[in-house]
Amino acid sequence: MSEKKVFNTLRAPVPKGPYSQAVIYDGLLYISGQGPIDPRSGNLIKGSIEDETRVTLENIKTIVEDAGAKMKDVLKVTCYLSDMKEFASFNEVYKEFFSKVPPARTTIQAAKLPMDFKIEIDAIVAIRS
């Protein structure tokens, strides 16, 4: 039987609450919601939806790679936007990270995101043994 294992990397934002950056279970990496936080300073990066999406996806990519996977191994993402009017601009940056065989995805508008993020993304990733 598999055992749940907490996964953290210091190269991505450190959680500021009672949750794990990611959890590995039965060959899958479950990444907690990531936002536009500079991993070195821990500060929020405020900017356009494109800027915030890029930082958020770079944080996801760092966690994925430090866990031994690649972005092509991302199976499912859930994206939370503070304003669905920015969906097209968000998609342009998103395509840079998932240009081939994109993962399954749900995108919703959230009434309020932590620290007034414009975006938050979580992910499920296949970890190859």
Order of alpha helices (4+ residues) and beta strands (2+ residues): beta-beta-beta-alpha-beta-alpha-beta-beta
